[in-house]
Amino acid sequence: MKVGAALAQARALGLDRLDAQLLLAQALQQPRAWLIAHDEALLSDAQQQSFSAACRRRGAGEPMAYLLGEREFHGLLLQVSPAVLVPRPDTETLVDWALECLAALAEPAPSVADLGTGSGAVALALKHRHPSAQVVAVDCSADALAVAAANARRLSLTVALHQGDWWQPLAGKRFHLVASNPPYIAGDDPHLADLRHEPRGALTPEGDGLSALATIVRGAAEHLWAGGWLLLEHGHEQAGAVCRLLHEAGFEQVQTRADLAGRPRCSGGRRPP
């Protein structure tokens, strides 16, 4: 089979043109631009089998990031696997807000925690953009932490990784800023069916989707320095509930930031001085 025929076959299966090109480029170990100039190049049997298998997986809804093994996030190319959520552009809202808060602090080497780090996306992006920050990342999954550790090594970014449930591995530690993208989808949300290839525990805490957010907010006071920020990603319909949690926990300057589509995506507040 030739390159052009392979791409045509993928399109006939319903794959997006770009997806088909990226999967074929991976199978051939060539840049995507190479395909354009080599329409008549022949695939080996092994390459054809690899490409066909990837097309079937993509056709079944598996994320491209898992098939390619990587995803770009906030200027960093991260390795990903089915052990972690695929980093999403909307989460860059959380990173951008955190960087604003860090820039306004007088602390030259602020302490930062990322709860539920997954691939390490938020923690590594913050360390990359604010190198003096002392960044700690927590996740309950050993497999997820292995992915985060590999990303940290490959990017030469120093982040301390701890396994445990939210605040549990951080006993006695305080931070100038804590950011988190916890599971927040309700357990009965029909959209979960479309996300079936990603780890369910990183998507939903079950119930109404608020339990992880509530746990983080209620435990934050003893882990934040006075004037420290807590920033949380949440569903676009949860901003009111999260802001109420923050107010009830005594946070000040409670506010919400919108994602790329203009939907309320992150809420946060500051521990009183």
C-alpha positions as a Markdown table, in Angstrom:
| # | Residue | x | y | z |
|---|---|---|---|---|
| 1 | Met | 0.0 | 0.0 | 0.0 |
| 2 | Lys | 1.2 | 3.5 | -0.8 |
| 3 | Val | 1.1 | 6.6 | 1.4 |
| 4 | Gly | -1.8 | 8.2 | -0.6 |
| 5 | Ala | -3.8 | 5.0 | -0.5 |
| 6 | Ala | -3.3 | 4.6 | 3.2 |
| 7 | Leu | -4.5 | 8.1 | 3.9 |
| 8 | Ala | -7.5 | 7.6 | 1.7 |
| 9 | Gln | -8.4 | 4.4 | 3.5 |
| 10 | Ala | -8.2 | 6.2 | 6.8 |
| 11 | Arg | -10.5 | 8.9 | 5.6 |
| 12 | Ala | -12.9 | 6.3 | 4.4 |
| 13 | Leu | -13.0 | 4.9 | 7.9 |
| 14 | Gly | -14.1 | 8.4 | 9.1 |
| 15 | Leu | -10.8 | 9.6 | 10.5 |
| 16 | Asp | -10.0 | 13.3 | 10.4 |
| 17 | Arg | -7.4 | 14.2 | 7.8 |
| 18 | Leu | -4.9 | 15.6 | 10.3 |
| 19 | Asp | -5.4 | 12.6 | 12.6 |
| 20 | Ala | -4.7 | 10.2 | 9.7 |
| 21 | Gln | -1.6 | 12.1 | 8.7 |
| 22 | Leu | -0.2 | 12.2 | 12.3 |
| 23 | Leu | -0.8 | 8.5 | 12.8 |
| 24 | Leu | 0.8 | 7.6 | 9.4 |
| 25 | Ala | 3.7 | 9.8 | 10.1 |
| 26 | Gln | 4.2 | 8.0 | 13.4 |
| 27 | Ala | 4.0 | 4.6 | 11.8 |
| 28 | Leu | 6.6 | 5.6 | 9.2 |
| 29 | Gln | 8.8 | 7.5 | 11.7 |
| 30 | Gln | 8.7 | 10.5 | 9.4 |
| 31 | Pro | 7.6 | 14.2 | 9.8 |
| 32 | Arg | 4.1 | 14.9 | 8.7 |
| 33 | Ala | 5.4 | 17.2 | 6.0 |
| 34 | Trp | 7.2 | 14.2 | 4.5 |
| 35 | Leu | 3.9 | 12.6 | 3.5 |
| 36 | Ile | 3.0 | 15.4 | 1.2 |
| 37 | Ala | 6.1 | 14.9 | -1.0 |
| 38 | His | 6.0 | 11.1 | -0.8 |
| 39 | Asp | 2.5 | 10.2 | -1.9 |
| 40 | Glu | 3.7 | 7.2 | -3.9 |
| 41 | Ala | 6.0 | 5.8 | -1.2 |
| 42 | Leu | 5.3 | 2.2 | -0.2 |
| 43 | Leu | 4.5 | 1.1 | 3.3 |
| 44 | Ser | 6.1 | -2.1 | 4.6 |
| 45 | Asp | 3.8 | -4.8 | 6.0 |
| 46 | Ala | 4.7 | -3.9 | 9.5 |
| 47 | Gln | 4.1 | -0.2 | 8.9 |
| 48 | Gln | 0.7 | -1.0 | 7.3 |
| 49 | Gln | -0.3 | -3.1 | 10.2 |
| 50 | Ser | 0.8 | -0.5 | 12.7 |
| 51 | Phe | -1.1 | 2.2 | 10.9 |
| 52 | Ser | -4.3 | 0.1 | 10.5 |
| 53 | Ala | -4.3 | -0.8 | 14.2 |
| 54 | Ala | -3.9 | 2.9 | 15.2 |
| 55 | Cys | -6.7 | 3.9 | 12.8 |
| 56 | Arg | -9.0 | 1.3 | 14.4 |
| 57 | Arg | -8.2 | 2.6 | 17.9 |
| 58 | Arg | -8.8 | 6.2 | 16.8 |
| 59 | Gly | -12.1 | 5.1 | 15.2 |
| 60 | Ala | -13.2 | 3.6 | 18.5 |
| 61 | Gly | -12.7 | 7.0 | 20.1 |
| 62 | Glu | -9.3 | 6.6 | 21.8 |
| 63 | Pro | -7.6 | 10.1 | 22.2 |
| 64 | Met | -4.9 | 11.0 | 19.7 |
| 65 | Ala | -2.7 | 11.9 | 22.6 |
| 66 | Tyr | -2.6 | 8.3 | 23.8 |
| 67 | Leu | -2.0 | 7.0 | 20.2 |
| 68 | Leu | 0.9 | 9.5 | 19.7 |
| 69 | Gly | 2.1 | 9.2 | 23.3 |
| 70 | Glu | 2.4 | 13.0 | 23.7 |
| 71 | Arg | 0.5 | 16.2 | 24.1 |
| 72 | Glu | 1.5 | 19.9 | 24.0 |
| 73 | Phe | 0.5 | 21.9 | 27.1 |
| 74 | His | 1.5 | 25.5 | 27.8 |
| 75 | Gly | 4.5 | 25.3 | 25.5 |
| 76 | Leu | 5.7 | 22.0 | 26.9 |
| 77 | Leu | 5.6 | 18.7 | 25.1 |
| 78 | Leu | 4.4 | 16.1 | 27.6 |
| 79 | Gln | 4.4 | 12.3 | 27.4 |
| 80 | Val | 1.0 | 10.9 | 28.2 |
| 81 | Ser | -0.6 | 7.5 | 28.7 |
| 82 | Pro | -4.0 | 6.0 | 29.6 |
| 83 | Ala | -2.8 | 6.4 | 33.2 |
| 84 | Val | -3.4 | 10.1 | 33.1 |
| 85 | Leu | -5.9 | 12.6 | 31.7 |
| 86 | Val | -5.1 | 14.2 | 28.4 |
| 87 | Pro | -4.0 | 17.8 | 29.2 |
| 88 | Arg | -6.5 | 20.2 | 27.8 |
| 89 | Pro | -6.1 | 23.8 | 26.6 |
| 90 | Asp | -8.7 | 25.0 | 29.1 |
| 91 | Thr | -6.5 | 24.0 | 32.0 |
| 92 | Glu | -4.0 | 26.6 | 30.7 |
| 93 | Thr | -6.4 | 29.1 | 32.3 |
| 94 | Leu | -5.4 | 27.7 | 35.7 |
| 95 | Val | -1.7 | 28.0 | 34.9 |
| 96 | Asp | -2.0 | 31.5 | 33.6 |
| 97 | Trp | -3.8 | 32.7 | 36.7 |
| 98 | Ala | -1.3 | 31.0 | 39.0 |
| 99 | Leu | 1.5 | 32.7 | 37.2 |
| 100 | Glu | -0.2 | 36.0 | 37.7 |
| 101 | Cys | -0.5 | 35.3 | 41.4 |
| 102 | Leu | 3.2 | 34.2 | 41.7 |
| 103 | Ala | 4.4 | 37.3 | 39.9 |
| 104 | Ala | 2.6 | 39.5 | 42.4 |
| 105 | Leu | 4.1 | 37.8 | 45.4 |
| 106 | Ala | 7.1 | 39.4 | 47.2 |
| 107 | Glu | 8.4 | 35.9 | 47.9 |
| 108 | Pro | 11.5 | 35.3 | 45.7 |
| 109 | Ala | 11.2 | 31.5 | 45.9 |
| 110 | Pro | 7.5 | 30.8 | 46.5 |
| 111 | Ser | 6.3 | 27.3 | 47.5 |
| 112 | Val | 3.7 | 25.8 | 45.2 |
| 113 | Ala | 1.6 | 22.7 | 45.3 |
| 114 | Asp | -0.3 | 21.0 | 42.5 |
| 115 | Leu | -2.9 | 18.6 | 43.8 |
| 116 | Gly | -3.9 | 15.8 | 41.4 |
| 117 | Thr | -1.0 | 16.3 | 39.1 |
| 118 | Gly | -1.6 | 13.5 | 36.6 |
| 119 | Ser | 1.0 | 13.9 | 33.8 |
| 120 | Gly | 2.5 | 16.8 | 35.8 |
| 121 | Ala | 1.1 | 19.3 | 33.3 |
| 122 | Val | 0.3 | 22.1 | 35.8 |
| 123 | Ala | 3.3 | 21.6 | 38.1 |
| 124 | Leu | 5.8 | 21.5 | 35.2 |
| 125 | Ala | 4.3 | 24.4 | 33.4 |
| 126 | Leu | 4.5 | 26.5 | 36.6 |
| 127 | Lys | 8.1 | 25.4 | 37.3 |
| 128 | His | 9.0 | 26.1 | 33.6 |
| 129 | Arg | 7.6 | 29.6 | 33.7 |
| 130 | His | 8.6 | 30.5 | 37.3 |
| 131 | Pro | 11.9 | 28.6 | 37.8 |
| 132 | Ser | 12.5 | 30.0 | 41.3 |
| 133 | Ala | 9.3 | 28.3 | 42.6 |
| 134 | Gln | 9.6 | 25.3 | 44.8 |
| 135 | Val | 7.0 | 23.0 | 43.3 |
| 136 | Val | 5.4 | 20.0 | 44.9 |
| 137 | Ala | 3.0 | 17.7 | 43.0 |
| 138 | Val | 0.6 | 15.1 | 44.5 |
| 139 | Asp | -1.4 | 12.3 | 43.0 |
| 140 | Cys | -3.0 | 9.2 | 44.5 |
| 141 | Ser | -2.0 | 7.1 | 41.4 |
| 142 | Ala | 1.5 | 5.6 | 41.3 |
| 143 | Asp | 1.1 | 5.1 | 37.6 |
| 144 | Ala | 0.3 | 8.8 | 37.1 |
| 145 | Leu | 3.3 | 9.8 | 39.2 |
| 146 | Ala | 5.5 | 7.7 | 37.0 |
| 147 | Val | 4.3 | 9.6 | 34.0 |
| 148 | Ala | 4.9 | 12.9 | 35.8 |
| 149 | Ala | 8.4 | 11.8 | 36.9 |
| 150 | Ala | 9.3 | 10.9 | 33.3 |
| 151 | Asn | 8.1 | 14.2 | 32.0 |
| 152 | Ala | 10.1 | 16.1 | 34.7 |
| 153 | Arg | 13.3 | 14.2 | 33.9 |
| 154 | Arg | 12.9 | 14.7 | 30.1 |
| 155 | Leu | 12.2 | 18.4 | 30.6 |
| 156 | Ser | 14.9 | 18.9 | 33.2 |
| 157 | Leu | 12.4 | 20.5 | 35.6 |
| 158 | Thr | 12.7 | 19.8 | 39.3 |
| 159 | Val | 9.4 | 19.0 | 41.0 |
| 160 | Ala | 8.9 | 17.0 | 44.2 |
| 161 | Leu | 6.4 | 14.2 | 43.7 |
| 162 | His | 4.3 | 12.7 | 46.5 |
| 163 | Gln | 1.8 | 9.9 | 46.4 |
| 164 | Gly | -1.4 | 10.3 | 48.4 |
| 165 | Asp | -4.9 | 11.6 | 48.6 |
| 166 | Trp | -5.0 | 15.4 | 48.3 |
| 167 | Trp | -3.5 | 17.0 | 51.4 |
| 168 | Gln | -2.6 | 13.7 | 53.1 |
| 169 | Pro | 1.1 | 13.5 | 52.0 |
| 170 | Leu | 1.6 | 17.2 | 52.8 |
| 171 | Ala | 1.1 | 17.2 | 56.5 |
| 172 | Gly | 2.9 | 20.1 | 58.2 |
| 173 | Lys | 3.7 | 21.8 | 54.9 |
| 174 | Arg | 2.5 | 25.3 | 53.9 |
| 175 | Phe | 2.5 | 26.9 | 50.5 |
| 176 | His | 2.2 | 30.4 | 48.9 |
| 177 | Leu | 0.0 | 29.0 | 46.2 |
| 178 | Val | -1.9 | 25.8 | 45.6 |
| 179 | Ala | -3.5 | 24.9 | 42.2 |
| 180 | Ser | -5.6 | 21.9 | 41.4 |
| 181 | Asn | -7.5 | 20.4 | 38.5 |
| 182 | Pro | -9.4 | 17.7 | 40.5 |
| 183 | Pro | -12.1 | 15.3 | 39.2 |
| 184 | Tyr | -15.3 | 17.4 | 39.1 |
| 185 | Ile | -17.7 | 15.8 | 36.6 |
| 186 | Ala | -20.9 | 14.4 | 38.1 |
| 187 | Gly | -21.0 | 10.6 | 38.2 |
| 188 | Asp | -24.2 | 10.5 | 36.0 |
| 189 | Asp | -23.0 | 13.0 | 33.4 |
| 190 | Pro | -23.6 | 11.6 | 30.0 |
| 191 | His | -20.4 | 13.1 | 28.7 |
| 192 | Leu | -18.4 | 10.5 | 30.6 |
| 193 | Ala | -19.3 | 8.0 | 27.9 |
| 194 | Asp | -17.2 | 10.1 | 25.4 |
| 195 | Leu | -14.3 | 10.1 | 27.9 |
| 196 | Arg | -14.3 | 6.3 | 28.5 |
| 197 | His | -10.7 | 5.9 | 27.5 |
| 198 | Glu | -9.4 | 8.2 | 30.2 |
| 199 | Pro | -9.1 | 7.2 | 33.9 |
| 200 | Arg | -12.5 | 7.6 | 35.4 |
| 201 | Gly | -11.2 | 8.4 | 38.8 |
| 202 | Ala | -9.4 | 11.5 | 37.4 |
| 203 | Leu | -12.6 | 12.6 | 35.8 |
| 204 | Thr | -15.3 | 12.2 | 38.4 |
| 205 | Pro | -15.5 | 11.8 | 42.2 |
| 206 | Glu | -19.0 | 10.4 | 41.5 |
| 207 | Gly | -22.1 | 11.9 | 43.1 |
| 208 | Asp | -22.6 | 15.6 | 42.2 |
| 209 | Gly | -18.9 | 16.1 | 41.2 |
| 210 | Leu | -18.1 | 18.5 | 44.1 |
| 211 | Ser | -16.6 | 16.2 | 46.7 |
| 212 | Ala | -13.0 | 16.5 | 45.7 |
| 213 | Leu | -13.3 | 20.3 | 45.3 |
| 214 | Ala | -14.9 | 20.5 | 48.8 |
| 215 | Thr | -12.1 | 18.3 | 50.3 |
| 216 | Ile | -9.4 | 20.6 | 48.9 |
| 217 | Val | -11.1 | 23.8 | 50.0 |
| 218 | Arg | -11.8 | 22.6 | 53.5 |
| 219 | Gly | -8.3 | 21.4 | 54.1 |
| 220 | Ala | -6.5 | 24.4 | 52.5 |
| 221 | Ala | -6.3 | 26.8 | 55.4 |
| 222 | Glu | -3.7 | 24.7 | 57.3 |
| 223 | His | -1.6 | 24.4 | 54.2 |
| 224 | Leu | -1.5 | 28.0 | 53.0 |
| 225 | Trp | 0.6 | 30.8 | 54.3 |
| 226 | Ala | -1.3 | 34.0 | 55.2 |
| 227 | Gly | -2.1 | 35.7 | 51.9 |
| 228 | Gly | -1.6 | 32.5 | 50.0 |
| 229 | Trp | -3.8 | 31.6 | 47.0 |
| 230 | Leu | -6.0 | 28.5 | 46.3 |
| 231 | Leu | -6.9 | 28.1 | 42.6 |
| 232 | Leu | -9.3 | 25.4 | 41.4 |
| 233 | Glu | -10.5 | 24.2 | 38.0 |
| 234 | His | -14.1 | 23.1 | 37.9 |
| 235 | Gly | -17.0 | 22.5 | 35.5 |
| 236 | His | -18.6 | 25.6 | 33.9 |
| 237 | Glu | -21.8 | 25.2 | 35.9 |
| 238 | Gln | -19.9 | 24.8 | 39.2 |
| 239 | Ala | -18.5 | 28.3 | 39.7 |
| 240 | Gly | -21.2 | 29.4 | 42.1 |
| 241 | Ala | -20.9 | 26.3 | 44.3 |
| 242 | Val | -17.1 | 26.5 | 44.4 |
| 243 | Cys | -17.2 | 30.2 | 45.3 |
| 244 | Arg | -19.6 | 29.4 | 48.1 |
| 245 | Leu | -17.2 | 26.8 | 49.4 |
| 246 | Leu | -14.3 | 29.3 | 49.3 |
| 247 | His | -16.4 | 32.0 | 51.1 |
| 248 | Glu | -17.5 | 29.5 | 53.8 |
| 249 | Ala | -13.9 | 28.5 | 54.4 |
| 250 | Gly | -13.0 | 32.1 | 55.0 |
| 251 | Phe | -11.2 | 33.0 | 51.8 |
| 252 | Glu | -11.0 | 36.6 | 50.5 |
| 253 | Gln | -10.8 | 38.0 | 47.0 |
| 254 | Val | -12.9 | 35.1 | 45.8 |
| 255 | Gln | -13.2 | 35.3 | 42.0 |
| 256 | Thr | -13.7 | 33.2 | 38.8 |
| 257 | Arg | -11.8 | 33.1 | 35.5 |
| 258 | Ala | -13.2 | 32.1 | 32.1 |
| 259 | Asp | -11.7 | 29.5 | 29.8 |
| 260 | Leu | -10.9 | 29.9 | 26.1 |
| 261 | Ala | -14.6 | 29.6 | 25.2 |
| 262 | Gly | -15.6 | 32.2 | 27.7 |
| 263 | Arg | -17.1 | 29.8 | 30.2 |
| 264 | Pro | -16.4 | 30.0 | 34.0 |
| 265 | Arg | -13.6 | 27.4 | 34.4 |
| 266 | Cys | -11.5 | 28.3 | 37.5 |
| 267 | Ser | -12.3 | 29.8 | 40.8 |
| 268 | Gly | -10.0 | 30.8 | 43.7 |
| 269 | Gly | -9.4 | 32.9 | 46.7 |
| 270 | Arg | -6.8 | 34.2 | 49.0 |
| 271 | Arg | -6.2 | 33.2 | 52.6 |
| 272 | Pro | -6.6 | 36.3 | 54.8 |
| 273 | Pro | -3.2 | 38.0 | 55.8 |
